[in-house]
C-alpha cells in the first residue's frame, strides 16, 4: 500500500496525540522533528523505534559516496560536538544499489549504474536519477540509492531529521523511526543568483550554494553579465573584466571571477550535486561589454559604465563580424570552463532590435552552444526563434502574453518555470519589506508555495516542464544578509514546488514543517524573513 505523505502526516499527528492522551505509559517520546522535512519527500512513514547517534557511531559508505558521508558526519558534529567515524561495519550505512534508476529518461552515451559523477545525470536522465530510500530503525540508519546523487539527497533529508541545534552537553541525538521513499518531481530545480548587479565573492556564492543544496536544489544559475557588470574572465579579452567588471549598481567596486575562481565555485557546487549553469546575457543587457569593447556597438562608441537600474537600453550590434567573434569567444570560454550540460544565453528584454535581428542572434548563439557539445538555455523571449532540440526556455513574464513560451513548447522544447509573481526572490514580501522590487507584485511565502508549474500555461503539463527556478536579482541586494533575507523562506517554498508530488503538498502542512527551519537558520546566522503565515518558534 502506498501512502500519500499528507495522509501519513495526518495519521502520525493523530497517533502522537493519542499517545499523549494515554498518559505516556510506555509510549515512545514524540520525535523532535517529526514533520520538519522540506521539501517533503514523496512518501514518509514514521514508525517504530528510532536510532540514537552518538560519539561511537560509525558511518559506512562506498568510495563514490565519501562526500555524502562527510556531509553527514559534519551535520552530526554540529549537534553532538563530535563527528562520527567513517569506516567499516557502521550502523549508519550509505549503499549504492547499482540498479537501474526508476523511470529515467533514456540517455544514450552513458551507461547506467552506480558511481558516475552524478551532476549532469540528474539534469539529463530525469528525476529518477536522484531517487533514494531512507530507513531509520532501532538497528541503525540506511540510505540506499542507485547513484551517488541519490545518497547525497538522502543525506540532506537525514540532516533535517536531526535537531536544529544540540542541547547543551548532549553528546547523543535520537532520530525518529521512519521509512522514506523519495524522488523529485522535476529534474531541474534551480536557484539563480545575479552577481552582475551586485558582485558576490566566491565564498559568498559558496555559502549560498550550501544553503540552497539543503533544500535539494540542483542548479545554480549564475547571471554573470548585465548592463552593470561583466563578472567572468574570458581568455584573450581582458578588458571585459578590467573595465566591464569594475563597477556595480550604486557605483561600488564590483569584481569578477578568474578562471580559477569560477572553477572553485563549480567544484564546490558539484560536491553538493549542484550543477552550475552560467549565463552571459545577450544580445541586450550588455552595457558592461559595450563599455569594455566599443567594436560591439553599431556606432563604434565606447559606453560609460552604468550603475543605475534601468533595463532595455543596450544591445550588441548583431550581424557585425566583431560581434560574431565576441559571441564565439564567450561561448567557447563558457563551454571550456563549465562541465555541466547547459549554457544560458540570456535573451531577455531586448527593445533595440527587430524581431528578425533578435531571432537571428539567438539562432546563431544556439548553433555555437550546440557546436560545443552543450545545450542552450534562454529566457522566455527566445521561444520566438527556431530552437534546437534540447534548448530550454525559461518562463518568467507573468505580465503580458506567454506566446514566446508557448511557441517554445510547440517546437517540442521544455520550460523551466520562473513565474515572476511566484518565484522572483527579489520582489518585496509586502509593503514594509526594506529591500526588493515590486513590479511583479508582492510575493509572500504562500505565493511562492501555492501554485503549480504544470497548471500555469495552456497546453503545458508535467511533460513540458523540465523544472522550476527561483531567480534572485540583486538590484537592491548588496550583502549576504540581503540575499538571505530575500531567499528565506521563499526559496524553500519554491524548492518544495519543484521536488514534492502535487498531491502531497498543502500550504498549512508546509508552514508547520517550515517553522522548524527558523532555529536552523538562526544557528547558521541566516537573516530570514519571519513571514506572518508561519508560526516560527521562539
Ligand atoms: C526582469 S527577468 C529582468 C531582470 C531584472 C528583474 C528584476 C528577466 C529575464 N529580466 O533584468 O533584474 O526583472 O526583477
Boltz pocket constraint, residues with backbone or C-beta under 6 A from the ligand:
constraints:
  - pocket:
      binder: B
      contacts: [[A, 311], [A, 348], [A, 349], [A, 379], [A, 396], [A, 424], [A, 426], [A, 437], [A, 473], [A, 474], [A, 475]]
      max_distance: 6.0
